[in-house]
Amino acid sequence: MKNKKGFTLLELLVVIGIIAILVSLATVAYTSAQKKSRDSRRQADLKAVQSALEVYYSEHSYVYPTTCSSAGAYLKSAWPVDPVGVAPYIYSDAAGKCLVASYCICAKLEVAGKGNASNTTCSWGGDKTYYCVGNLQ
């Protein structure tokens, strides 16, 4: 009798199946980590803009900018852009306009439920799809 060395077709299929499962799990974990990372960047961007607006407020007779990008000069770099560029950061007051009395800056998050607002008008709570920051004054 000859001693055959090698793998059977069944053994190869089992190994390929296990590898496929591991690759799919790794892909899901990696994609989730990327979404969380982009959401963290969005939150950091909004906090930087909020800080710039507060500096503008204190240096301009205690009013916020009337144009939505006037505080850009107070940022360390250019006006931030959403990491994937799908939805811009929304800068407005509760009525959707840039006013000198108050502001609200929002970004839509990719990970549902990790924000602090349900829409772009700083309506806190709800489904928490958006992360918003408002005036501190």
VMD Tcl script that draws the C-alpha trace (Angstrom):
set ca {
  {0.00 0.00 0.00}
  {1.25 3.46 -0.89}
  {1.44 6.08 1.84}
  {-0.12 9.23 0.33}
  {0.87 12.53 1.86}
  {-1.26 15.64 1.49}
  {-4.56 17.15 2.47}
  {-8.00 15.95 1.58}
  {-10.48 18.26 -0.08}
  {-12.56 18.35 3.09}
  {-9.60 19.49 5.20}
  {-8.83 22.27 2.73}
  {-12.45 23.45 2.74}
  {-12.53 23.54 6.55}
  {-9.34 25.61 6.68}
  {-10.57 28.00 3.97}
  {-13.88 28.39 5.84}
  {-12.11 29.22 9.10}
  {-9.87 31.77 7.34}
  {-12.92 33.38 5.70}
  {-14.67 33.73 9.06}
  {-11.59 35.28 10.67}
  {-11.16 37.74 7.78}
  {-14.80 38.80 7.97}
  {-14.57 39.37 11.74}
  {-11.40 41.41 11.32}
  {-13.00 43.51 8.57}
  {-16.03 44.31 10.72}
  {-13.85 45.28 13.68}
  {-11.60 47.44 11.49}
  {-14.56 49.22 9.87}
  {-16.10 49.91 13.27}
  {-12.82 51.32 14.56}
  {-12.55 53.59 11.53}
  {-16.04 54.98 12.11}
  {-15.29 55.66 15.78}
  {-12.03 57.36 14.81}
  {-13.76 59.65 12.30}
  {-16.43 60.50 14.88}
  {-13.72 61.42 17.40}
  {-12.14 63.68 14.80}
  {-15.50 65.35 14.16}
  {-15.92 66.03 17.87}
  {-12.40 67.43 18.17}
  {-12.97 69.65 15.12}
  {-16.17 71.05 16.58}
  {-14.50 71.77 19.91}
  {-11.69 73.61 18.08}
  {-14.23 75.73 16.19}
  {-16.11 76.37 19.43}
  {-12.90 77.56 21.04}
  {-12.17 79.86 18.08}
  {-15.68 81.32 18.24}
  {-15.31 82.02 21.94}
  {-11.99 83.81 21.34}
  {-13.68 85.82 18.56}
  {-16.52 86.62 20.97}
  {-14.19 87.96 23.64}
  {-12.16 90.04 21.16}
  {-15.09 91.55 19.22}
  {-17.26 93.34 21.76}
  {-18.91 90.14 22.94}
  {-20.66 89.17 19.72}
  {-20.26 86.07 17.60}
  {-19.44 86.27 13.88}
  {-22.27 87.17 11.51}
  {-20.77 85.12 8.69}
  {-20.36 81.45 9.36}
  {-16.64 81.33 8.66}
  {-15.41 84.60 10.21}
  {-13.83 82.76 13.10}
  {-11.57 80.85 10.69}
  {-8.68 83.20 11.44}
  {-8.80 82.08 15.07}
  {-8.29 78.43 14.24}
  {-4.82 76.90 14.38}
  {-5.31 75.58 10.85}
  {-7.91 75.98 8.13}
  {-11.64 75.63 8.79}
  {-12.12 71.90 9.49}
  {-13.76 69.63 6.97}
  {-15.63 66.43 7.71}
  {-13.23 63.44 7.49}
  {-15.19 61.78 4.69}
  {-16.54 65.00 3.20}
  {-20.09 63.68 2.97}
  {-21.90 66.17 5.19}
  {-20.40 69.54 6.11}
  {-20.29 70.86 9.63}
  {-23.43 72.89 10.16}
  {-22.97 76.23 11.89}
  {-26.18 77.98 12.80}
  {-28.39 79.28 15.53}
  {-31.58 77.46 16.50}
  {-33.39 78.99 13.51}
  {-30.71 77.86 11.05}
  {-28.97 81.23 10.70}
  {-25.65 82.63 11.87}
  {-26.41 85.24 14.50}
  {-24.28 87.39 16.76}
  {-26.07 86.26 19.93}
  {-25.61 82.50 19.78}
  {-24.52 79.60 17.63}
  {-24.79 75.86 17.25}
  {-22.28 73.72 15.34}
  {-23.22 70.16 14.48}
  {-21.80 67.15 12.70}
  {-23.60 63.95 11.83}
  {-21.91 60.94 13.41}
  {-21.45 57.56 11.75}
  {-21.93 55.54 14.95}
  {-25.58 55.90 15.90}
  {-26.41 56.92 19.45}
  {-22.97 58.34 20.28}
  {-23.87 62.00 19.82}
  {-25.67 64.46 22.05}
  {-28.41 65.85 19.76}
  {-31.14 64.57 17.48}
  {-30.79 67.25 14.79}
  {-28.72 70.26 13.73}
  {-30.56 72.81 15.87}
  {-28.97 71.71 19.15}
  {-32.06 69.81 20.25}
  {-30.29 67.83 22.93}
  {-31.28 64.22 23.43}
  {-33.42 62.21 21.04}
  {-31.73 59.62 18.85}
  {-28.30 61.25 19.36}
  {-27.32 61.03 15.69}
  {-25.54 64.40 15.76}
  {-22.79 65.84 17.92}
  {-23.34 69.54 18.56}
  {-21.62 72.30 20.48}
  {-23.18 75.64 21.30}
  {-22.12 79.00 22.60}
  {-20.62 79.06 26.08}
  {-21.76 82.59 26.88}
}
mol new
graphics top color blue
foreach p $ca { graphics top sphere $p radius 0.5 }
foreach p [lrange $ca 0 end-1] q [lrange $ca 1 end] { graphics top cylinder $p $q radius 0.2 }
display resetview
